[in-house]
């Protein structure tokens, strides 16, 4: 059996994924380990790439139209991760990577399909309230994950921390 030099096997895991501890150390030492934690600049750049790759029926919305809203998304993600970092029940290992926020791109694309002209803002209102794409991102991606992280706590503590996290996820 000859394995080509250009064959790469890439695996990912979260720091809180303790199932990797069951891997034999002889196997683990044969891989390189690269940390790829949350990166605000990467989040904005990937959103732009994903946005530019979208296909539109009729009028499209350029990145220039939505860039400021995605900058607010990055700001909100930063604030959410700051609260996660400072929360006693969570901490550094529970920070949300930038990939968790990328679904805002297709959610906004779906939201804008019926529009022929730009609404005044896209992801957030002028007062910082969530529009439909951010509400969907929270409801379908972030909220379930964060609840899972807090599943070992009593209900009252979960509700209190989730309220704090939800409030932090605003520009």
Helices and strands as residue ranges (DSSP letters): G 18-22, H 25-28, H 40-52, H 63-86, G 92-94, G 98-101, H 103-112, H 132-137, I 138-142, H 143-149, H 155-168
